[in-house]
């Protein structure tokens, strides 16, 4: 079988191989050189477009007189027929003339590069496409109508800027210009924002005419020129406790009332959100999940806007008392809300209190101060719950605090204790009626001996009597301490069976008569007593339990009799240490709602900030020359390395022949030393035998 000879691959000519290796060696410098040219020819011109002064052929920052003179020269050429301008050229020249002859517009353009009416040229080009220059209507720009007197009251100037931080609140600033049409259109929205920020943050306005202060608040270009990225108006915010530009926040979103107030409340003030609910989710996700001791506050909105900052501040301040929800008002659902809450229209606020209590409804718009007044009136249930955070306010505390004041010696607290159940709700309603009856009977200023409710009614009027209820399951130790019987498990601690019993009791508190008596309490006598010693409460306590029927009249008689005995008789003090009420977990927001920004919104904000930073970096005119310098340095480095390599190869090839001629054969190792006499055996050598040899 004949064998086939393999053809060796073709090698490129030496010239092509040399070009390829050269391009490969200079690839990185060439890339830097190309990028530098792109920045110099494309990116930098776009970042620094032709100014309106260039359109008129004059130097930048020329005076209004020079602008007028340059425009008149152009129009004289056009009128004489020496030049026939295109529609675009005429529009640009006319736009530059109108902009630069208005003092406010010219100042804003020269100092802050504000030119908010650029779209006028494009719209005019479309409108007058194909028409002659004489048919273009002038002026192109409309002057702004901004009432300076209306906004002069809250304008911040350089001399009083630092005084705006004295109250320690967040400072919200609108940077505006009297010559800005956008600021004029935003004026009504700003009025609404100022109203909604009342009591939550300080509000002010800064005119760009105050150049030093406006430049301090503006961003800076690479050239050092101050500018406002999104034009005017610009919303800025200093968080509470901040008075320097390091913590300054700039708003970049939509200029709507809802968006701006939400940004201030969430980002600047770190206030919680108040969720919206539908008619289907209200009962399941809000009413059922809210704590039983909290008042439910439901706000009905006509617009669907997010909660105002002062409402969110109130939700934070009153989180121990109330839970908040928003509902969007729909006309088709009006009958439902009327039947449930007696609601006629929106906007409105509904307060849901104890079970069986009629809702409290407020119609119409409210401001911050009115809303705080309403919250103060309705933050408690009619029958409030005894809790760790409310015991002092209710006067049901053995540490010596009474609603009647420090001078009162004896006061009382009626406690309804039990686990959450229908029986407890029924008894809560009964006790509310008792309280209401006593309130009506207490209108008299004197005690009537024939009236069995007189003593309790008079004590209630003097604020020496308080009504409250206790969750016996949560407050097991406190509940068992006061009931102190073999049947305490029916009302206190975890539910063991199907039967839950609500028990009614009254606690009599007596303050020590003098401060000297406080020091006369029994002290430990020895070490062992000192170890187990627990200092008793300042006020002594006596507990009486109600064992009668659930009739309102019977309960009132028992209360009056107990109070009469407690006020008239010198009862022996019972001084001990009352168990502390267990602090309940009342976090107003869940773990998810603690996050002020959602993950998607936070990611979007980070991306936008990154884009802004990259845009500012790429628009720096120094980048192109810097890249060119890097390219030249890399070119020089590669050329130097290749030159040194070539010289080394040439020197090696020139010295190679002489080395071959001078190279000699190296002798073996044994040839380097002269032979010894014993190294070589002579040819005629023989073995000599000795006679005295030991061999045979």
C-alpha positions in Angstrom: 0.0 0.0 0.0 1.5 3.3 -1.1 2.1 5.8 1.7 0.9 9.4 1.4 3.3 12.1 2.3 2.0 14.8 4.7 2.3 18.4 3.5 3.7 20.7 6.2 1.4 23.7 7.1 2.1 26.9 5.3 3.9 29.4 7.3 2.9 33.1 6.9 5.4 35.4 5.2 7.9 37.0 7.6 6.4 40.5 6.9 2.8 39.5 7.9 4.0 37.6 11.0 5.9 40.7 12.1 2.9 43.0 11.7 0.7 40.6 13.7 3.1 40.4 16.5 3.6 44.2 16.5 -0.2 44.7 16.7 -0.5 42.2 19.4 2.2 43.9 21.5 0.6 47.3 21.0 -3.0 46.2 21.5 -3.5 47.6 25.0 -2.0 51.1 24.1 -4.1 51.1 20.9 -7.3 50.5 22.9 -6.5 53.3 25.4 -5.7 55.6 22.4 -9.0 54.8 20.7 -11.0 55.3 23.9 -9.3 58.7 24.5 -10.2 59.8 21.0 -13.8 58.7 21.6 -13.9 60.8 24.7 -12.3 63.8 23.1 -14.5 63.7 19.9 -17.8 62.4 21.2 -18.3 62.3 24.9 -16.8 65.6 25.9 -18.6 67.7 23.2 -21.9 66.2 24.3 -21.2 67.0 27.9 -20.4 70.6 26.9 -22.8 71.5 24.2 -22.9 74.7 22.3 -24.1 77.5 24.5 -26.6 80.2 23.6 -23.8 82.7 23.5 -22.1 80.7 20.8 -25.4 80.8 18.7 -25.2 84.6 18.8 -21.4 84.6 18.2 -20.4 86.3 21.4 -18.3 85.4 24.4 -19.9 83.7 27.3 -21.3 85.8 30.1 -21.7 88.8 27.8 -24.0 91.5 29.1 -27.6 92.0 28.1 -26.6 95.0 25.9 -24.0 92.9 24.1 -26.6 90.1 23.6 -29.1 92.6 22.1 -26.5 94.1 19.9 -25.4 90.7 18.5 -29.0 89.6 17.8 -29.8 92.9 16.0 -26.8 92.3 13.8 -28.1 88.9 12.8 -31.6 90.1 12.1 -30.3 93.0 10.0 -28.5 90.5 7.8 -31.6 88.4 7.5 -33.8 91.4 6.8 -31.4 92.8 4.2 -31.3 89.4 2.4 -27.6 89.1 2.8 -28.3 85.8 4.6 -31.3 83.5 4.5 -31.6 81.7 7.8 -33.1 78.3 8.2 -36.0 77.8 10.5 -33.8 76.0 13.0 -31.1 78.7 13.0 -33.8 81.4 13.5 -35.4 79.6 16.4 -32.1 79.0 18.1 -31.1 82.6 17.8 -34.5 83.9 18.9 -34.5 81.5 21.9 -31.0 82.6 22.9 -32.0 86.3 22.6 -35.2 85.9 24.7 -33.4 83.8 27.4 -30.3 86.0 27.7 -32.1 89.3 27.8 -34.3 88.2 30.8 -32.3 89.1 33.9 -33.6 86.1 36.0 -33.3 83.6 33.2 -29.8 84.8 32.3 -28.6 84.7 36.0 -29.9 81.1 36.4 -28.3 80.0 33.1 -24.9 81.7 33.7 -24.5 80.5 37.3 -26.4 77.2 37.5 -26.8 76.2 33.9 -30.6 76.2 34.3 -32.4 76.1 31.0 -35.8 74.5 31.6 -37.5 75.6 28.3 -35.3 73.8 25.8 -38.3 71.8 24.5 -39.7 75.0 23.0 -37.2 74.8 20.1 -38.2 71.2 19.2 -41.9 72.0 19.4 -41.5 75.1 17.3 -39.5 73.1 14.7 -42.4 70.7 14.4 -45.0 73.4 14.3 -43.3 75.6 11.7 -41.8 72.9 9.6 -41.8 74.1 6.0 -42.9 77.6 6.9 -41.0 80.8 6.3 -39.2 82.6 9.1 -41.6 85.5 8.8 -44.5 83.2 9.8 -42.9 82.3 13.2 -44.7 83.9 16.1 -42.7 85.6 18.8 -41.9 85.6 21.6 -41.2 81.9 22.0 -40.8 81.9 25.8 -43.5 82.7 28.3 -42.5 84.6 31.5 -43.2 83.0 34.8 -46.0 84.3 37.0 -44.7 83.8 40.6 -46.1 85.7 43.5 -43.1 86.7 45.5 -45.1 88.2 48.3 -47.0 85.0 48.8 -43.8 83.0 49.5 -41.7 85.7 51.2 -42.6 84.6 54.7 -40.6 81.3 54.6 -37.6 82.3 52.4 -34.3 81.4 54.1 -31.3 83.6 53.5 -27.6 83.2 54.1 -27.7 85.3 57.3 -30.4 83.3 59.0 -29.7 79.8 57.5 -28.0 78.4 60.6 -30.9 79.5 62.8 -33.2 77.2 60.9 -31.6 74.2 62.7 -32.1 75.5 66.2 -35.3 73.5 66.9 -33.6 70.2 66.1 -36.3 69.1 63.6 -35.7 68.0 60.1 -35.4 70.9 57.6 -37.1 70.6 54.2 -36.0 73.2 51.6 -37.3 74.1 48.2 -34.7 75.8 46.0 -36.6 78.0 43.6 -36.3 80.9 41.2 -38.8 83.7 40.6 -38.2 83.3 36.9 -38.9 79.6 36.8 -42.2 78.4 35.2 -41.8 75.0 36.9 -41.6 76.7 40.3 -44.7 78.7 39.6 -46.6 75.6 38.6 -45.3 73.8 41.7 -46.4 76.6 44.1 -49.8 75.1 44.9 -48.3 71.7 45.6 -45.8 73.3 47.9 -48.5 75.0 49.9 -50.1 71.6 50.5 -46.8 70.0 51.4 -46.1 72.8 54.0 -49.5 72.1 55.5 -48.9 68.4 55.8 -45.4 69.0 57.3 -46.8 71.1 60.1 -45.4 70.1 63.5 -43.2 67.3 61.9 -40.5 69.2 60.1 -39.3 72.8 59.5 -40.0 74.1 56.0 -38.1 76.8 54.1 -37.4 78.1 50.6 -34.1 79.3 49.2 -34.0 81.7 46.2 -31.2 80.9 43.7 -30.6 84.7 43.7 -28.9 84.1 47.0 -25.9 82.8 45.2 -23.7 81.8 48.1 -26.4 79.7 49.8 -27.8 78.3 46.6 -24.3 77.3 45.5 -23.7 75.6 48.9 -26.9 73.5 48.4 -26.2 72.6 44.8 -24.2 69.8 43.4 -20.8 70.5 41.8 -19.6 69.6 38.3 -16.0 68.4 37.7 -15.3 72.0 36.7 -16.5 73.3 40.1 -19.7 74.9 38.6 -22.7 74.4 40.9 -25.8 72.9 39.2 -29.1 71.3 40.0 -29.3 68.0 38.3 -33.1 67.9 37.7 -33.5 71.7 37.4 -35.8 73.7 39.6 -37.7 73.4 41.9 -35.2 71.3 43.8 -36.3 69.6 47.1 -33.6 69.2 49.7 -33.7 67.8 53.2 -31.5 67.8 56.3 -32.4 65.0 58.7 -33.1 65.7 62.4 -29.8 66.7 64.1 -28.0 67.4 60.8 -26.8 70.8 59.8 -24.1 70.2 57.2 -23.9 69.2 53.6 -22.5 65.8 54.5 -25.9 64.5 55.4 -27.9 66.5 52.9 -30.5 64.5 51.0 -31.7 65.5 47.5 -35.1 64.5 46.2 -35.0 63.1 42.6 -38.6 61.8 42.2 -41.9 63.1 40.9 -42.9 66.5 42.1 -46.3 65.5 43.5 -47.6 66.1 47.0 -47.9 62.4 47.7 -44.4 61.4 46.4 -42.6 64.3 48.2 -44.3 63.8 51.5 -43.8 60.0 51.4 -40.1 60.6 50.7 -39.8 63.0 53.7 -41.7 60.7 56.0 -39.9 57.5 55.0 -36.4 58.5 54.1 -35.8 61.6 56.2 -38.0 61.1 59.3 -37.9 57.3 59.2 -41.6 57.1 60.1 -43.6 53.9 59.7 -46.0 53.3 56.8 -49.7 53.0 57.4 -51.2 50.3 55.2 -54.2 50.4 53.0 -56.9 47.7 53.3 -59.9 46.7 51.2 -63.3 45.9 52.6 -62.3 42.2 52.3 -59.0 42.4 54.0 -60.0 44.9 56.8 -61.5 42.4 59.1 -59.1 39.5 58.5 -55.8 41.4 58.2 -56.3 44.4 60.5 -59.2 44.0 63.0 -58.4 40.4 63.8 -54.7 40.9 64.1 -54.7 44.1 66.2 -54.1 43.9 69.9 -57.3 43.8 71.9 -56.2 46.6 74.2 -55.6 49.0 71.3 -58.1 51.5 69.8 -58.5 50.9 66.1 -58.1 54.0 64.0 -59.4 53.7 60.4 -58.8 56.7 58.1 -61.0 56.9 54.9 -59.3 58.7 52.0 -60.9 60.1 48.9 -57.6 60.2 46.9 -55.7 57.1 47.9 -52.7 59.2 48.9 -50.3 57.7 51.4 -50.6 58.7 55.1 -49.4 62.2 55.7 -46.3 62.7 57.8 -48.1 64.0 60.8 -50.4 61.0 60.8 -47.4 58.7 60.6 -45.8 60.6 63.4 -48.9 60.2 65.5 -48.9 56.4 64.7 -45.4 56.3 66.1 -46.2 58.4 69.2 -49.5 56.5 70.0 -48.3 53.0 69.1 -49.0 51.8 72.7 -52.6 52.9 72.5 -53.8 52.5 68.9 -53.5 50.7 65.6 -53.9 52.5 62.3 -55.3 51.6 58.9 -56.3 53.4 55.7 -59.2 52.6 53.3 -59.9 54.1 49.9 -63.4 55.5 49.8 -65.6 54.1 47.0 -69.1 55.2 46.4 -70.3 51.7 45.6 -69.2 50.6 49.1 -70.7 53.6 51.0 -73.7 51.6 52.2 -71.4 49.0 53.8 -69.5 51.6 55.7 -72.7 53.3 56.8 -74.0 50.1 58.3 -70.8 49.2 60.0 -69.6 52.6 61.3 -72.3 55.1 60.5 -69.9 56.7 58.0 -71.5 59.2 55.6 -68.6 60.3 53.4 -64.9 60.7 53.1 -62.4 62.0 54.2 -63.2 60.7 57.7 -61.6 59.0 60.7 -63.3 56.2 62.6 -62.3 55.1 66.2 -63.2 51.6 67.2 -63.1 51.0 70.9 -64.4 48.3 73.2 -66.6 45.5 71.9 -70.2 46.8 71.7 -69.2 50.5 71.9 -70.5 52.7 69.1 -67.7 53.9 66.8 -66.6 57.5 67.1 -66.6 59.2 63.7 -64.9 62.5 62.6 -65.7 63.9 59.1 -63.7 66.3 57.0 -60.1 67.3 56.5 -58.0 67.8 59.7 -54.6 69.3 60.4 -51.8 68.2 62.7 -53.0 70.0 65.9 -56.6 68.9 65.4 -55.6 65.3 64.8 -53.5 65.3 68.0 -56.5 66.6 70.0 -58.7 63.9 68.6 -56.1 61.2 69.4 -55.8 62.4 73.0 -59.6 62.2 73.5 -59.9 58.7 71.9 -56.6 57.0 72.7 -58.1 54.9 75.5 -60.9 52.4 75.5 -64.0 53.3 77.5 -62.7 50.6 79.9 -58.9 50.7 79.5 -56.7 47.7 79.9 -54.3 47.5 82.9 -50.8 47.0 81.4 -47.2 47.7 82.2 -47.3 51.0 80.2 -50.7 52.2 81.5 -50.7 51.3 85.2 -49.2 54.6 86.2 -51.6 56.6 84.0 -54.6 54.8 85.4 -53.6 55.2 89.0 -53.7 51.4 89.5 -50.1 51.2 90.8 -48.7 50.5 94.3 -45.8 52.9 93.8 -47.9 55.7 95.1 -49.4 57.4 92.0 -53.0 58.3 91.9 -55.1 60.2 89.3 -56.3 62.4 92.1 -52.8 63.7 92.9 -50.1 63.2 95.5 -52.1 64.6 98.4 -54.7 61.9 98.3 -54.2 59.2 100.9 -56.7 56.5 99.8 -57.8 55.6 96.2 -59.3 52.6 94.5 -58.9 50.6 91.4 -61.7 48.3 90.1 -60.1 45.4 88.1 -61.9 42.9 85.9 -59.5 40.0 85.5 -59.9 37.1 83.1 -58.8 35.4 79.9 -60.0 36.7 76.5 -63.4 35.1 76.1 -67.1 35.9 75.6 -67.6 36.0 79.3 -64.9 38.6 79.7 -66.4 40.7 76.9 -69.8 40.5 78.5 -68.4 41.6 81.9 -66.5 44.4 80.2 -69.7 45.8 78.8 -71.4 45.5 82.2 -68.5 47.3 83.9 -68.7 50.1 81.3 -72.4 50.6 82.1 -71.5 50.7 85.8 -68.9 53.4 85.1 -71.4 55.3 82.9 -74.1 55.1 85.7 -71.7 56.4 88.3 -70.5 59.2 86.1 -74.1 60.4 85.7 -74.8 60.0 89.4 -71.6 61.9 90.3 -72.9 65.2 89.0 -74.0 66.1 92.6 -71.4 67.8 94.8 -72.6 66.1 98.0 -72.9 62.6 99.2 -76.5 61.4 99.6 -76.7 58.8 102.4 -79.9 57.4 100.9 -78.3 56.8 97.6 -76.3 53.5 97.6 -74.2 54.7 94.6 -73.3 58.0 96.1 -69.9 57.0 97.7 -68.7 55.3 94.5 -70.0 58.1 92.3 -68.3 60.8 94.4 -65.0 58.9 94.4 -65.2 58.6 90.6 -65.7 62.3 90.4 -62.7 62.9 92.6 -60.6 60.6 90.4 -60.0 58.3 93.4 -61.8 55.5 91.5 -60.6 53.9 88.3 -62.1 51.1 86.2 -59.9 48.8 84.2 -59.6 45.2 82.9 -56.7 42.8 83.0 -55.7 40.0 80.6 -55.2 37.2 83.1 -53.5 34.9 80.6 -50.7 37.4 79.8 -50.5 38.8 83.4 -50.6 35.5 85.2 -48.5 36.4 88.3 -50.2 39.8 88.8 -53.6 38.2 88.3 -52.9 35.3 90.8 -51.5 37.7 93.3 -54.7 39.8 93.6 -57.2 36.9 93.3 -55.1 34.7 95.6 -57.6 31.8 95.9 -57.9 28.2 94.8 -60.0 29.3 91.9 -57.4 31.7 90.4 -56.7 29.2 87.6 -60.1 29.9 86.2 -59.1 33.4 85.4 -55.3 33.5 85.5 -52.6 31.8 83.4 -52.9 29.6 80.3 -56.3 28.2 79.4 -56.7 24.7 80.9 -60.3 23.9 80.0 -63.3 25.2 78.1 -64.5 27.3 81.1 -63.2 30.9 81.6 -64.4 33.0 84.5 -64.0 36.7 84.7 -63.6 37.9 88.3 -64.3 41.4 89.6 -62.2 42.9 92.4 -61.4 46.2 93.9 -58.0 47.2 95.2 -57.7 49.8 98.0 -54.4 51.8 97.9 -53.3 53.7 101.0 -50.4 56.1 100.9 -48.1 56.4 104.1 -49.2 59.4 106.2 -45.7 60.9 106.5 -42.4 60.5 105.0 -41.0 59.4 108.4 -43.2 56.3 108.4 -41.6 55.2 105.2 -38.4 54.6 107.0 -40.1 52.7 109.9 -40.8 49.6 107.8 -39.3 46.4 109.1 -35.6 46.1 108.2 -33.7 42.8 107.9 -32.0 41.8 111.2 -29.4 39.4 109.9 -27.6 38.3 106.8 -30.1 35.6 105.8 -33.0 38.0 106.1 -31.1 40.6 104.1 -30.6 38.1 101.2 -34.3 37.4 101.0 -35.4 40.9 101.8 -37.7 42.6 99.2 -38.6 46.2 99.7 -42.3 46.6 99.9 -44.3 49.0 97.7 -44.8 52.5 99.0 -48.6 52.2 99.1 -50.3 49.4 101.1 -53.0 47.4 99.4 -56.2 45.6 100.4 -58.2 43.5 97.9 -61.9 42.8 98.0 -63.5 40.3 95.5 -67.0 40.6 94.2 -69.1 37.4 94.7 -72.6 38.7 93.8 -74.7 38.7 90.6 -74.0 40.5 87.3 -76.6 43.1 88.0 -75.4 46.6 87.6 -77.3 47.8 90.7 -75.7 45.1 92.8 -72.2 45.9 91.6 -72.7 49.6 92.3 -74.0 48.9 95.9 -70.9 46.7 96.5 -68.5 49.3 95.2 -70.1 52.1 97.3 -70.1 49.9 100.5 -66.5 49.0 100.0 -65.4 52.6 99.4 -67.4 53.8 102.5 -65.6 51.2 104.7 -62.3 52.0 103.1 -62.7 55.7 103.7 -64.2 55.6 107.2 -62.4 52.8 108.9 -58.7 52.5 109.8 -57.9 49.3 108.0 -54.6 47.5 108.8 -52.1 48.1 106.1 -51.0 45.2 103.9 -47.5 46.1 102.6 -45.7 43.7 100.3 -44.2 43.7 96.8 -46.6 43.5 94.0 -45.5 41.4 91.0 -44.5 43.5 88.0 -46.8 43.6 85.1 -45.4 41.7 82.1 -44.4 44.1 79.3 -46.4 43.1 76.2 -45.0 43.0 72.7 -46.6 46.0 71.1 -44.5 46.5 68.0 -46.6 48.7 65.8 -45.0 47.4 62.6 -44.1 43.9 61.6 -40.5 43.0 60.7 -41.3 43.6 57.0 -42.8 47.0 57.5 -39.8 48.2 59.6 -37.9 48.4 56.3 -38.5 51.9 55.1 -37.7 51.1 51.4 -38.8 47.9 49.7 -36.0 45.8 48.2 -37.0 46.8 44.6 -37.2 50.5 45.5 -33.9 50.3 47.3 -32.2 48.6 44.4 -33.6 51.1 42.0 -32.3 54.0 44.2 -28.8 52.4 44.3 -28.8 51.9 40.5 -29.9 55.5 39.9 -27.2 56.8 42.2 -24.6 54.7 40.5 -25.8 56.0 37.1 -25.5 59.6 38.3 -22.0 59.0 39.6 -20.9 57.3 36.3 -22.5 60.1 34.3 -20.6 62.8 36.3 -17.4 60.8 36.0 -17.7 60.3 32.3 -18.5 64.0 31.7 -15.3 65.1 33.2 -13.2 66.7 30.4 -10.0 65.5 32.0 -10.7 61.9 31.2 -9.9 62.1 27.5 -6.4 63.7 28.0 -5.7 61.3 30.9 -6.5 58.3 28.7 -4.3 59.7 26.0 -1.4 60.1 28.4 -1.9 56.5 29.6 -1.9 55.4 25.9 1.4 57.2 25.2 3.0 55.9 28.3 2.0 52.3 27.3 3.3 52.9 23.8 6.6 54.0 25.1 6.9 51.1 27.5 6.1 48.5 24.8 8.5 50.1 22.4 11.3 50.2 25.0 10.7 46.5 25.9 10.7 45.4 22.2 13.9 47.5 21.5 15.7 45.9 24.4 14.6 42.4 23.3 15.8 43.0 19.7 19.2 44.3 20.9 19.7 41.2 23.1 18.9 38.8 20.3 21.3 40.6 17.9 24.1 40.5 20.5 23.5 36.7 21.1 23.6 35.9 17.4 26.8 37.9 16.8 28.7 36.1 19.6 27.6 32.5 18.7 30.3 31.6 16.0 33.3 32.6 18.1 32.1 30.5 20.9 31.9 27.4 18.7 35.5 27.8 17.5 36.8 28.3 21.0 34.9 25.3 22.4 37.3 22.2 23.0 36.7 18.7 24.0 36.8 18.3 27.7 38.9 15.4 28.8 37.5 12.6 31.0 37.9 13.1 34.6 40.7 10.4 34.9 42.8 12.2 32.2 43.1 15.3 34.3 45.6 13.5 36.7 49.0 11.8 35.9 49.0 8.0 36.1 50.6 6.4 39.2 53.2 3.6 39.1 50.7 1.2 40.4 48.0 2.0 38.0 49.4 0.0 35.1 50.5 -3.7 35.3 53.7 -4.5 33.4 53.5 -7.1 30.6 56.2 -9.4 32.1 54.9 -9.3 35.6 54.8 -12.6 37.6 53.6 -13.8 41.0 56.5 -14.5 43.3 56.2 -17.4 45.7 57.7 -17.1 49.2 58.8 -20.1 51.1 57.3 -19.1 54.4 54.0 -18.5 52.8 51.0 -19.9 54.5 49.6 -21.3 51.2 50.0 -25.0 50.4 
